[in-house]
Each structure stands twice: as structure tokens, then as C-alpha cells.
Amino acid sequence: PWLHGLPSGLQSELAAGGAGLSAGQAQLLALARIFLTDPGLVIMDEASSRLDPATEMLLERAIDKLLYNRTAILIAHRLGTVQRADEILILEQGRIIEHDDRIVLAARPGSRFAQLLRTGMAEVLA
């Protein structure tokens, strides 16, 4: 695999242009590092946003395993990502405007989260 071809392997630099990695390869390398360190808290900002759709589908189960029984903060712009969450915080202009259980917010017709679900998150957040 491409990882074995990197001069520094898992220690390859993730900075812009680091080790000649594509954006998707850098994202995969970052995910591999998370798995290996087994942290108690995981923070992900659209963890698979730079992956091609086929690779993203393969990683979905792995990400579910990574997040199982662990505290995670997921920064999401896509509906598939928020479906993993137990609780949702909606931010607008840097302020929390909603916070509750995902299912409760989805069922509350007047909530911003329910509105995002109805209109399609990508359209509203674009």
C-alpha cells in the first residue's frame, strides 16, 4: 500500500504538501494514527470529506468501531455524519443555538436541526 512507500511511514508530515501526500492520503494517515493511539476522546472535522466515495464507504464501519463507547466531538456538514451522534449542538455565528438528544431535536418541528434535516443539510449549510 501507499503507506509503506512513504519514507517516514506513519510519522510522515501532515502539513500542506507534506511528504507528497494527497489530501485523501493525509486524511487516511490521520485516521490510522487515531486508531493506533486509541484515545479516550476523538475530535473529527468531517473525517472522510477528502476521500473518494468508494474509500469513504469502506471506512464507515471502521469509523463506527473507532467511535464505539468513546467520547467524540464530530464537526459535521453531512447528514450521514450526524447520524452517529447521540447529542447534537447547533452553532450559528459561533453561538450554540440548540443542544439536545439527536432524536429529540429531530422530532421537534421548530428546531433548527429538524429544519436542516427537512431541507437537506448540504443545501442549508452551503
Residue, then its C-alpha position, 0 to 999 in steps of 0.5 A: p500500500w501507499l503507506h509503506g512507500l512513504p519514507s517516514g511511514l506513519q510519522s510522515e508530515l501532515a502539513a500542506g504538501g507534506a511528504g507528497l501526500s494527497a489530501g485523501q492520503a493525509q486524511l487516511l494517515a490521520l485516521a490510522r494514527i487515531f486508531l493506533t493511539d486509541p484515545g479516550l476522546v476523538i475530535m473529527d472535522e468531517a473525517s472522510s470529506r477528502l476521500d473518494p466515495a468508494t474509500e469513504m464507504l469502506l471506512e464507515r464501519a471502521i469509523d463506527k468501531l473507532l467511535y464505539n463507547r468513546t467520547a467524540i466531538l464530530i464537526a459535521h456538514r453531512l447528514g450521514t455524519v450526524q447520524r452517529a451522534d447521540e447529542i447534537l449542538i447547533l452553532e450559528q455565528g459561533r453561538i450554540i443555538e440548540h443542544d439536545d438528544r439527536i432524536v429529540l431535536a429531530a422530532r421537534p418541528g421548530s428546531r433548527f436541526a429538524q429544519l436542516l434535516r427537512t431541507g437537506m443539510a448540504e443545501v442549508l449549510a452551503 
